[in-house]
Amino acid sequence: MAYDHFTYFEKIAKAIPEIGAKKFLKASTPRELEGLLNSNSGLSKFILVACCEDESKLLDAENEAVFQDNKFEFMILHPTTQDNHKTIFTAFESCKNICNRIVSRLFYDSKNGRDIPIQALLPNQIQFDNVGPIASTWYGVIVAFTLREPYYYKYNPKDWNE
């Protein structure tokens, strides 16, 4: 089963009461994200952003590893009053709460092979960071996670002189 980042997070957005399908965005670059947020300036609640940079930025050209784990990111953002630190810190805490719920769902889905290959999520490769301001007033939390690329092998006894 192949993991489809955007499809998975669109499904997640629909399932979270604070977000819903209308508050889901896909972004490949910071500039694209700012444009999307500016065009959705009427939003007054949380949004979920599935992030994916183009492959040339994700893959390290100098890395000699035969297998690379796939890294993905998502953000939960909330509009704030730019100069009001209280609303900014409240946005961080509220967004982190939703991110924790999403990460729990990622583990559940990985454990059960639902939309994510079984046991592909690497627990020690999940990172939370505060972000903002984005497009002037949006603050929140970005979560980066890694999915292990499964390696399928087939042992053939005829390949050995034993």
C-alpha atoms as an extended CHARMM CRD file, in Angstrom:
* protein
*
       162  EXT
         1         1  MET       CA              0.0000000000        0.0000000000        0.0000000000  PROA      1               0.0000000000
         2         2  ALA       CA              1.3680000000        3.3790000000       -0.9830000000  PROA      2               0.0000000000
         3         3  TYR       CA              0.8520000000        6.3680000000        1.2640000000  PROA      3               0.0000000000
         4         4  ASP       CA             -0.8430000000        9.3930000000       -0.3310000000  PROA      4               0.0000000000
         5         5  HSD       CA             -0.0960000000       12.3770000000        1.9080000000  PROA      5               0.0000000000
         6         6  PHE       CA             -2.6530000000       14.8220000000        0.5170000000  PROA      6               0.0000000000
         7         7  THR       CA             -5.5030000000       12.3060000000        0.3140000000  PROA      7               0.0000000000
         8         8  TYR       CA             -4.7990000000       11.0700000000        3.8450000000  PROA      8               0.0000000000
         9         9  PHE       CA             -4.8220000000       14.5560000000        5.3470000000  PROA      9               0.0000000000
        10        10  GLU       CA             -7.9150000000       15.5900000000        3.4310000000  PROA      10              0.0000000000
        11        11  LYS       CA             -9.6500000000       12.6270000000        5.1010000000  PROA      11              0.0000000000
        12        12  ILE       CA             -8.2000000000       13.6610000000        8.4900000000  PROA      12              0.0000000000
        13        13  ALA       CA             -9.4370000000       17.2570000000        8.0210000000  PROA      13              0.0000000000
        14        14  LYS       CA            -12.9900000000       16.0530000000        7.3850000000  PROA      14              0.0000000000
        15        15  ALA       CA            -12.8960000000       13.9500000000       10.5600000000  PROA      15              0.0000000000
        16        16  ILE       CA            -11.7560000000       16.7330000000       12.9200000000  PROA      16              0.0000000000
        17        17  PRO       CA            -14.7080000000       18.8310000000       14.1460000000  PROA      17              0.0000000000
        18        18  GLU       CA            -12.6300000000       22.0220000000       14.4690000000  PROA      18              0.0000000000
        19        19  ILE       CA            -11.4530000000       21.8180000000       10.8570000000  PROA      19              0.0000000000
        20        20  GLY       CA            -13.6940000000       20.0880000000        8.3040000000  PROA      20              0.0000000000
        21        21  ALA       CA            -13.2430000000       19.7750000000        4.5510000000  PROA      21              0.0000000000
        22        22  LYS       CA            -13.4590000000       23.5120000000        3.8020000000  PROA      22              0.0000000000
        23        23  LYS       CA            -10.4500000000       24.3000000000        5.9780000000  PROA      23              0.0000000000
        24        24  PHE       CA             -7.9510000000       21.9360000000        4.3380000000  PROA      24              0.0000000000
        25        25  LEU       CA             -5.1320000000       23.3340000000        2.1830000000  PROA      25              0.0000000000
        26        26  LYS       CA             -2.2940000000       21.7540000000        0.2150000000  PROA      26              0.0000000000
        27        27  ALA       CA              0.9560000000       23.6630000000       -0.1110000000  PROA      27              0.0000000000
        28        28  SER       CA              4.2520000000       22.8530000000       -1.7800000000  PROA      28              0.0000000000
        29        29  THR       CA              6.1900000000       26.0360000000       -1.0060000000  PROA      29              0.0000000000
        30        30  PRO       CA              6.0640000000       28.7800000000        1.6450000000  PROA      30              0.0000000000
        31        31  ARG       CA              5.0700000000       31.3050000000       -1.0400000000  PROA      31              0.0000000000
        32        32  GLU       CA              2.1780000000       29.0860000000       -2.1600000000  PROA      32              0.0000000000
        33        33  LEU       CA              1.0370000000       28.7440000000        1.4550000000  PROA      33              0.0000000000
        34        34  GLU       CA              1.0560000000       32.5120000000        2.0070000000  PROA      34              0.0000000000
        35        35  GLY       CA             -0.9790000000       32.9880000000       -1.1630000000  PROA      35              0.0000000000
        36        36  LEU       CA             -3.5340000000       30.4020000000       -0.0310000000  PROA      36              0.0000000000
        37        37  LEU       CA             -3.8440000000       31.9920000000        3.4140000000  PROA      37              0.0000000000
        38        38  ASN       CA             -4.2330000000       35.4800000000        1.9480000000  PROA      38              0.0000000000
        39        39  SER       CA             -6.9590000000       34.2410000000       -0.4110000000  PROA      39              0.0000000000
        40        40  ASN       CA             -8.7340000000       32.5730000000        2.5280000000  PROA      40              0.0000000000
        41        41  SER       CA             -8.5350000000       35.6100000000        4.7860000000  PROA      41              0.0000000000
        42        42  GLY       CA            -12.1740000000       35.1840000000        5.8310000000  PROA      42              0.0000000000
        43        43  LEU       CA            -11.3460000000       32.0520000000        7.8060000000  PROA      43              0.0000000000
        44        44  SER       CA            -11.5710000000       32.6410000000       11.5290000000  PROA      44              0.0000000000
        45        45  LYS       CA            -10.8310000000       29.1790000000       12.8970000000  PROA      45              0.0000000000
        46        46  PHE       CA             -8.2950000000       26.4070000000       12.5240000000  PROA      46              0.0000000000
        47        47  ILE       CA             -7.0220000000       25.1510000000        9.1920000000  PROA      47              0.0000000000
        48        48  LEU       CA             -5.0150000000       22.0490000000        8.3690000000  PROA      48              0.0000000000
        49        49  VAL       CA             -2.2610000000       22.3470000000        5.7720000000  PROA      49              0.0000000000
        50        50  ALA       CA             -0.6460000000       19.2820000000        4.2260000000  PROA      50              0.0000000000
        51        51  CYS       CA              2.8650000000       20.3360000000        3.2100000000  PROA      51              0.0000000000
        52        52  CYS       CA              5.0250000000       18.7170000000        0.6060000000  PROA      52              0.0000000000
        53        53  GLU       CA              8.0970000000       20.3000000000       -0.8770000000  PROA      53              0.0000000000
        54        54  ASP       CA              9.1610000000       19.1810000000       -4.3190000000  PROA      54              0.0000000000
        55        55  GLU       CA             11.3340000000       16.0990000000       -4.3830000000  PROA      55              0.0000000000
        56        56  SER       CA             14.4990000000       17.9640000000       -5.3470000000  PROA      56              0.0000000000
        57        57  LYS       CA             14.3690000000       19.7900000000       -2.0170000000  PROA      57              0.0000000000
        58        58  LEU       CA             13.4310000000       16.7210000000        0.0080000000  PROA      58              0.0000000000
        59        59  LEU       CA             16.0890000000       14.3510000000       -1.2750000000  PROA      59              0.0000000000
        60        60  ASP       CA             19.6640000000       15.1080000000       -0.3810000000  PROA      60              0.0000000000
        61        61  ALA       CA             21.7020000000       14.7080000000       -3.5640000000  PROA      61              0.0000000000
        62        62  GLU       CA             24.8520000000       13.9280000000       -1.5880000000  PROA      62              0.0000000000
        63        63  ASN       CA             23.2520000000       11.2340000000        0.5430000000  PROA      63              0.0000000000
        64        64  GLU       CA             24.6400000000        7.8200000000       -0.3640000000  PROA      64              0.0000000000
        65        65  ALA       CA             21.9900000000        5.8290000000        1.4850000000  PROA      65              0.0000000000
        66        66  VAL       CA             20.3780000000        3.1340000000       -0.6270000000  PROA      66              0.0000000000
        67        67  PHE       CA             17.0620000000        3.5340000000        1.1640000000  PROA      67              0.0000000000
        68        68  GLN       CA             15.6620000000        6.8410000000        2.3290000000  PROA      68              0.0000000000
        69        69  ASP       CA             12.7220000000        7.1700000000        4.6720000000  PROA      69              0.0000000000
        70        70  ASN       CA             10.0190000000        9.5120000000        3.4640000000  PROA      70              0.0000000000
        71        71  LYS       CA              9.4940000000       12.7430000000        5.4090000000  PROA      71              0.0000000000
        72        72  PHE       CA              6.1600000000       14.5510000000        5.5080000000  PROA      72              0.0000000000
        73        73  GLU       CA              4.7800000000       17.6280000000        7.2420000000  PROA      73              0.0000000000
        74        74  PHE       CA              1.4540000000       19.0690000000        8.2110000000  PROA      74              0.0000000000
        75        75  MET       CA              0.4200000000       22.2490000000        9.9990000000  PROA      75              0.0000000000
        76        76  ILE       CA             -2.4820000000       23.3520000000       12.0970000000  PROA      76              0.0000000000
        77        77  LEU       CA             -2.8330000000       27.1280000000       11.9070000000  PROA      77              0.0000000000
        78        78  HSD       CA             -5.1060000000       29.6660000000       13.5960000000  PROA      78              0.0000000000
        79        79  PRO       CA             -5.4980000000       33.3700000000       12.8050000000  PROA      79              0.0000000000
        80        80  THR       CA             -4.5110000000       35.7210000000       15.6220000000  PROA      80              0.0000000000
        81        81  THR       CA             -4.2870000000       39.3760000000       16.4480000000  PROA      81              0.0000000000
        82        82  GLN       CA             -0.7460000000       40.0570000000       15.3210000000  PROA      82              0.0000000000
        83        83  ASP       CA              0.3780000000       42.2140000000       18.2390000000  PROA      83              0.0000000000
        84        84  ASN       CA             -1.4770000000       40.3280000000       20.9530000000  PROA      84              0.0000000000
        85        85  HSD       CA              0.8720000000       37.7690000000       22.5160000000  PROA      85              0.0000000000
        86        86  LYS       CA             -1.9650000000       36.1770000000       24.4510000000  PROA      86              0.0000000000
        87        87  THR       CA             -3.8160000000       35.1900000000       21.2520000000  PROA      87              0.0000000000
        88        88  ILE       CA             -0.5770000000       33.9380000000       19.7100000000  PROA      88              0.0000000000
        89        89  PHE       CA              0.2280000000       31.6580000000       22.6660000000  PROA      89              0.0000000000
        90        90  THR       CA             -3.3900000000       30.4820000000       22.8050000000  PROA      90              0.0000000000
        91        91  ALA       CA             -3.1320000000       29.6000000000       19.0980000000  PROA      91              0.0000000000
        92        92  PHE       CA              0.0610000000       27.5950000000       19.7520000000  PROA      92              0.0000000000
        93        93  GLU       CA             -1.5530000000       25.6130000000       22.5780000000  PROA      93              0.0000000000
        94        94  SER       CA             -4.8130000000       24.9750000000       20.7370000000  PROA      94              0.0000000000
        95        95  CYS       CA             -3.0080000000       23.9250000000       17.5550000000  PROA      95              0.0000000000
        96        96  LYS       CA             -0.6790000000       21.6330000000       19.5130000000  PROA      96              0.0000000000
        97        97  ASN       CA             -3.7020000000       19.9110000000       21.0500000000  PROA      97              0.0000000000
        98        98  ILE       CA             -5.1220000000       19.1550000000       17.5950000000  PROA      98              0.0000000000
        99        99  CYS       CA             -1.6860000000       18.0380000000       16.3460000000  PROA      99              0.0000000000
       100       100  ASN       CA             -1.4050000000       15.5740000000       19.2510000000  PROA      100             0.0000000000
       101       101  ARG       CA             -4.7610000000       14.0880000000       18.2440000000  PROA      101             0.0000000000
       102       102  ILE       CA             -3.6260000000       13.7730000000       14.6240000000  PROA      102             0.0000000000
       103       103  VAL       CA             -0.3560000000       12.0800000000       15.6200000000  PROA      103             0.0000000000
       104       104  SER       CA             -2.3470000000        9.6320000000       17.7390000000  PROA      104             0.0000000000
       105       105  ARG       CA             -4.4630000000        8.8910000000       14.6720000000  PROA      105             0.0000000000
       106       106  LEU       CA             -1.3000000000        8.4230000000       12.5760000000  PROA      106             0.0000000000
       107       107  PHE       CA             -0.0640000000        5.8010000000       15.0430000000  PROA      107             0.0000000000
       108       108  TYR       CA             -3.4450000000        4.0870000000       15.1280000000  PROA      108             0.0000000000
       109       109  ASP       CA             -3.6750000000        3.9750000000       11.3370000000  PROA      109             0.0000000000
       110       110  SER       CA             -0.0760000000        2.7730000000       10.9760000000  PROA      110             0.0000000000
       111       111  LYS       CA             -0.5810000000        0.0390000000       13.5630000000  PROA      111             0.0000000000
       112       112  ASN       CA             -3.7060000000       -1.1890000000       11.7850000000  PROA      112             0.0000000000
       113       113  GLY       CA             -2.5990000000       -0.6440000000        8.1880000000  PROA      113             0.0000000000
       114       114  ARG       CA             -5.3200000000        1.9380000000        7.5220000000  PROA      114             0.0000000000
       115       115  ASP       CA             -4.1310000000        4.3060000000        4.7580000000  PROA      115             0.0000000000
       116       116  ILE       CA             -0.5500000000        3.9670000000        6.0300000000  PROA      116             0.0000000000
       117       117  PRO       CA              1.6110000000        0.8530000000        5.5680000000  PROA      117             0.0000000000
       118       118  ILE       CA              1.6830000000       -1.2570000000        8.7310000000  PROA      118             0.0000000000
       119       119  GLN       CA              4.2880000000       -0.0940000000       11.2640000000  PROA      119             0.0000000000
       120       120  ALA       CA              5.6760000000        2.4920000000        8.8180000000  PROA      120             0.0000000000
       121       121  LEU       CA              5.4710000000        5.4460000000       11.2230000000  PROA      121             0.0000000000
       122       122  LEU       CA              8.7450000000        5.9780000000       13.0770000000  PROA      122             0.0000000000
       123       123  PRO       CA              7.9750000000        7.1310000000       16.6600000000  PROA      123             0.0000000000
       124       124  ASN       CA             11.3810000000        8.7050000000       17.2420000000  PROA      124             0.0000000000
       125       125  GLN       CA             11.1140000000       10.7410000000       14.0290000000  PROA      125             0.0000000000
       126       126  ILE       CA              8.1770000000       13.0000000000       14.9540000000  PROA      126             0.0000000000
       127       127  GLN       CA              8.9720000000       16.6570000000       15.5430000000  PROA      127             0.0000000000
       128       128  PHE       CA              6.6840000000       19.4840000000       16.6820000000  PROA      128             0.0000000000
       129       129  ASP       CA              7.6040000000       23.1560000000       16.1290000000  PROA      129             0.0000000000
       130       130  ASN       CA              5.7280000000       26.4200000000       16.5390000000  PROA      130             0.0000000000
       131       131  VAL       CA              5.3350000000       28.4370000000       13.3290000000  PROA      131             0.0000000000
       132       132  GLY       CA              4.3080000000       31.9720000000       12.5380000000  PROA      132             0.0000000000
       133       133  PRO       CA              3.5860000000       34.5060000000       11.5720000000  PROA      133             0.0000000000
       134       134  ILE       CA              2.5640000000       33.2050000000        8.1700000000  PROA      134             0.0000000000
       135       135  ALA       CA              0.7410000000       35.6920000000        5.9350000000  PROA      135             0.0000000000
       136       136  SER       CA              0.9050000000       38.2380000000        8.7970000000  PROA      136             0.0000000000
       137       137  THR       CA             -1.5660000000       36.7590000000       11.2810000000  PROA      137             0.0000000000
       138       138  TRP       CA             -1.4920000000       32.9570000000       11.1330000000  PROA      138             0.0000000000
       139       139  TYR       CA              0.2950000000       31.0720000000       13.9140000000  PROA      139             0.0000000000
       140       140  GLY       CA              0.2960000000       27.4090000000       14.8180000000  PROA      140             0.0000000000
       141       141  VAL       CA              2.2360000000       24.1720000000       14.9450000000  PROA      141             0.0000000000
       142       142  ILE       CA              4.0200000000       22.2080000000       12.2350000000  PROA      142             0.0000000000
       143       143  VAL       CA              4.5890000000       18.4830000000       12.6620000000  PROA      143             0.0000000000
       144       144  ALA       CA              7.1920000000       16.5790000000       10.6690000000  PROA      144             0.0000000000
       145       145  PHE       CA              7.0960000000       12.7960000000       10.6020000000  PROA      145             0.0000000000
       146       146  THR       CA              8.8540000000        9.9720000000        8.8300000000  PROA      146             0.0000000000
       147       147  LEU       CA              7.4350000000        6.8780000000        7.2190000000  PROA      147             0.0000000000
       148       148  ARG       CA              9.7250000000        3.9300000000        6.7770000000  PROA      148             0.0000000000
       149       149  GLU       CA              9.7960000000        2.7040000000        3.2090000000  PROA      149             0.0000000000
       150       150  PRO       CA              9.0720000000       -1.0350000000        3.3400000000  PROA      150             0.0000000000
       151       151  TYR       CA             11.7090000000       -3.2890000000        1.8610000000  PROA      151             0.0000000000
       152       152  TYR       CA             10.2930000000       -6.4090000000        0.2910000000  PROA      152             0.0000000000
       153       153  TYR       CA             12.6970000000       -9.3030000000        0.0310000000  PROA      153             0.0000000000
       154       154  LYS       CA             12.4860000000      -12.8120000000       -1.2350000000  PROA      154             0.0000000000
       155       155  TYR       CA             14.8790000000      -15.4260000000        0.0360000000  PROA      155             0.0000000000
       156       156  ASN       CA             15.8630000000      -18.0670000000       -2.4990000000  PROA      156             0.0000000000
       157       157  PRO       CA             17.8340000000      -21.0570000000       -1.0860000000  PROA      157             0.0000000000
       158       158  LYS       CA             19.2020000000      -21.7830000000       -4.5780000000  PROA      158             0.0000000000
       159       159  ASP       CA             21.2520000000      -18.5780000000       -4.3500000000  PROA      159             0.0000000000
       160       160  TRP       CA             23.4980000000      -20.1700000000       -1.6960000000  PROA      160             0.0000000000
       161       161  ASN       CA             26.1050000000      -22.9670000000       -1.6310000000  PROA      161             0.0000000000
       162       162  GLU       CA             25.0280000000      -24.4510000000        1.6460000000  PROA      162             0.0000000000
